[in-house]
């Protein structure tokens, strides 16, 4: 055969490859169907996925979100319970907690280390198995502010250490092992940050008035037809009380809480969050989100 001869592959050489692709697609379809069936059962039995509304008016996840979590978790080798605890959907995009990314990398033989974690800065480094080079990432409160995350996400005020650590951890994991996270590139914290920025940027400014009203505004002249005589306030009127600022829990309280949890045999984070959520009737992602008064109440309950 010369270089100019055309090579025609035999039909029986192509068929196995096509069958493999077809079988792979059918396996995914079957997995999606199974995930949806299980999600339907969870939707009717588990409050976190009933699609209802919590005490703060926030909509809970439903059957669709449960199916997405189960399916994506299956691709990562997780059982349904682990998937539902670690994978969440924000605006239709699935993501996992940064700590779940860390656990996934370690389970695959990669390395993840915390260099620093404070309220103003977090540094994490990760290394792919077989590589000599570390991927080190630092996130500071200044960087988060410049990116617009602090203004839109109140967690940077209530739990800055946890949020900065999550940002640094997720970035380090993505850089060191993109092959492991290719199907799940976003952390839940990343998606919440982007949602907060979108909510801030979607505010619509009131258009400037035109005509005579616009001219009055430019000149600083009041509308005479709208001028009224201010009435003197009644002497017995009571001013409205100012809204008290919520004091966050202290590091000492958090340390005491962890000690009390260990005595109560509640070492697992999910168990702690479930207990705290039931006590205060609200969803928490970390115990550090508790206020000073809530932490004090939790300690009294655990020590009683």
N, C-alpha and C positions, 0 to 999 in steps of 0.2 A: 504493500500500500504506500503510495507516495504522499507528500505533504499536501497535495491538492485534492486528494481523494476525500470525499465526504463520508463521515462516520455516522452511521445510523444505529442508534442503540436498540437492541432487541426489546420487544414489548414487555417481555417477562422481567426485564431489568428495571423498568419504570413502575410497574404495577405495585411492587412491595412498598416503594417510597410513598406513592399516592395512598395506599391502604393505611400506612402509618399515620399520615396527616389526617385522614378521615376518621380513623379510630381515636386519635387524640382529640379531635373536635367533638366527637360523640361522647367521649369521657367527660369533657368540660360541660356539655349540655346536661348529662346525667348528674354531674356534681351540682350544677345550678338548680336543677329540679329538686334534688334531695335537700339542698340548703333551704329552698323556699318552703318545702313541706315542713321541715323542722322549725323554720322561722314562724310559720303559721301557728304551730303549737305553742311556741314561746310567746307569741303576740297575745295569746289569750290567757296565759298563766303567769307571766312575769311582768310586774308593774313597770320596770325600766324600759320595756319595749311594747307597751300597750298603746302608744300613740296619743296618750292623754296629755294633760297639762299639770305641771307641778304647782306648788304653793306660791311661786314667784311669777306664775303666768308663762313659764317657758315650756315649749312643746317637747314632750319626750319622744324618743325614737320609736319607730313602729316596725311592722313586719318587713318592709323593704330594707331598712337599715340592719335588721337582724340577719336577713339573708345575705347581704353584702359582707357583713362581718364573718359569718360562718364560711362563706365561699372563699374569701381571701385568706382566712386563717387556715383553711384546708390546704391551700397551695403552699403555705409556709410550714406545713406539717403539724399544725396545732389542732387540738380537739375543739369541739364547738364551745364548751364553757370557757376555755382560755381565749378563744377568738372573741367572744362577746365581752369579755372583761378588758380586752386590750385594743380592739379595733373599733373605731368610731367613724361616722360619716358626717362631714360638715359641708353643706351645700352640694351634696351629691358626690363629694370626693372622699374616698376612704383614707384614713390615716391611723397611726398607732401612737401610743404614748412613747416618749423618748426612752423611758426606762425599758419598754418592751423591745425597742430597737437594740439596746445594749444587751439584753438577755438573749436575743436572737443571734447577734454576732458572737457572743461568748459560746453559745451552744454549737456554733459552726467551727469553733477552734480559733477564732480571732481574739485580739486583745483590746481591752478598753480600760483606760485609767483616768481617774479624776486628779488633776493637778492642783486646782484651787476652786473653791466654791464659797463666795461671800454674797452679801446683799448688793454689792456694786460690781462684782466681776466673777466670771466663771471660766475656767480653762479645763478642757478635756482633750485627751489624745487617744487615738486608736491606731491599731496596726493590723494589716491583713496577714493571715497566716502565711508563713514563708517569706515575708518581706522584712527588710531591715529598716525601712523608713517608717517613722511615726507621722500621722496626720494630726497636728495639734491645732485646736480652735479655741479662741477666746471671745467671749461676749461680755461687754460691759453695759452698764445702765445708760451710758452716753450713746453707745451704738444703737441700743434699742430705742432711745428717744429720737435719735436722728432718723431712724427707719419708720417712725410714726407708731410704734407698737405701744409705747407707754401711755400716750394720750387716749388711745382707743380701747385698751385692755386694762381693767382695774386690777387684775392679778399682779401686775408689776408693782402696784402699791401695797397690796396685802401680802404678797409672797414673792418679792423680787429675787430672792436667792433661788427658789424653785424654778422660776421662769427662765432666768439667765442660764441656770444649769441645764435645763431642758433644751434651750437653743444651742448651746455649745455641744451638748451630748449628741443631738440629732445631726448637726453639721459634721462632727467628727466621724460618726458612724457612716454617713453617706459618702464621705470622702475616702474612707479606708476600705469599705466593702460595698461598693455600688452593686456588685453582682448578687449580694444577698438581699438587698433592699430594692432591687429593680422594680418589683411589682408593688412596692409600698414606699415611695420616696418621701412622703410627707409625714411629719409627726403631727399628733393632734394639736400640740401647742402651736406649730407653724400655721395650721389651718385656722385656728382661733385668732391668731395675730392678723392674718390676711382678712378674715371676716370683720375684725374690728376696724381695719383701715378702710374697707369698703363702706362700712356703715358710716364712718366719719366723712368720707368723700362724697356720699350720696345726699348730704344735706343740701337743700335748695335755698338759695338766698332770695329774700323777698325783692322783687323788681323795684327799681326806683320810681317814685310817682312822677307823672308827667303833667303837662299843662300848668294851670294856675297853682295846683297843689305843689308841683315840683318847684315852681318859681318861689313860692312862699318858703319852702324848705331851704332852698339855696340862700335866700335873703335872711332867714331866721325870723320870719314874721309869722305870728300865729293867725289861724283862721278866726276872724271876729265872730263868725256864726257859732263857732265851737267854744268860745270863751265863756266860762262859767265862774261863779263866785264860790271860792272854796269855803266850805263850812268848817267852823271850829270843831275839833273833835270833842266828844263828850268827856267830861272830866273823869267819869268813872270807867272809861274804856280801858280794856286790859290788852297790852301788846302781846302779839303772838310769840310764844317761846321759840328761841333759836334751835335749829336742829343740832343735836349734840354729835360731835365727831366720834365715830366708832374707833375705839382703841384696839389695835391688833394684839394678838397674844404675844407673850415674850418667849425668848429662847429658854428661860428657866421653866416656864409653864410647859413648853413642848417636851423638854427633857423629862419633866415629872410625869407627863402624860404617857410617854413611851415606857417609863418604868412601871406605871400603873397598868398599862396594857399587858406588859409581860407577866405581871403578877396575876392578871385575869386570864392568862393563856390566850391572848389575842395578839400574837406576834405578826400575823399576816396583815398587810396594808389594806386589802379588800375587806377583811373582817372588821378592821378598825373603822373604815369609812362607812360601812353598812351600819355599825353601831352608832356612830356619830350622826349619820343621816337620820336614823330613827329617833334619836334623842332630840334633835333640833328641827326635824321635819324639813330638811333641805339637802340638796346634793352637794357633796364636797369632793374635790379631787385630791386634796392633801390635808392632813390635820392642821397644818400651819395656816390654813385659811380661817381658822376659828378666831373670833374676837377675844379680847381679854376676858370679858364676862363669860363667854361661852366656854373657854378653856377652864375657867374656875369652876363652872357648873359641872363640866365633864369630870374634872378631878374629884369633886365631891361625890358624884354618882359612882365612880370607880372605887373610891376609898370607903364608901359606906357599907 
